[in-house]
Amino acid sequence: MRLISKQAFRDYMKFRGETNESLAEKAGCSVSSIAFLRSRGRAARDTVKPETARRIEEALNAPPGSLFTARVLVASSSGKRSAA
């Protein structure tokens, strides 16, 4: 699952008063997973497994699908695949 907006994710965490550590504990994932989702630059990451995305949204009391969307692979006419 792909994070829709890093800024929205950060804002949700701030609104709920969550730190990387507290959200990771509530969502049952690693602190580094949350940190990677929040970060910018080379260490940034914007994808997690569907179960992790669901648990993060639940931990933030966010509506399902409000922070993450399914990552879709698209085939081009050249036969190469890319993420949409």
C-alpha positions, 0 to 999 in steps of 0.5 A, spaced: 500 500 500 502 506 498 502 512 502 497 518 499 500 524 502 506 524 507 504 531 510 497 528 511 500 522 515 504 527 519 498 532 520 494 526 523 500 523 527 500 530 530 493 531 531 492 525 535 499 526 539 502 520 536 510 519 536 513 514 532 514 510 538 507 510 540 504 509 533 509 503 532 506 500 538 499 501 537 500 499 530 504 493 531 510 495 527 517 497 527 519 504 529 523 505 523 517 503 519 513 509 521 520 513 521 521 511 514 513 513 512 514 520 515 521 522 512 523 525 506 529 524 502 533 518 500 531 514 507 524 516 505 519 510 504 512 510 502 509 503 501 507 498 507 504 491 506 496 492 506 495 489 513 500 494 516 497 500 512 490 497 516 493 497 523 496 504 522 490 507 520 486 504 525 491 506 530 490 513 528 483 512 528 483 514 520 477 512 516 480 506 512 483 508 505 484 515 507 492 515 508 494 509 504 491 507 497 493 500 493 499 500 489 497 498 482 502 496 477 501 498 469 504 494 463 506 499 458 506 497 450 513 496 451 512 490 456 515 494 461 511 494 468 511 500 472 507 503 479 502 507 478 
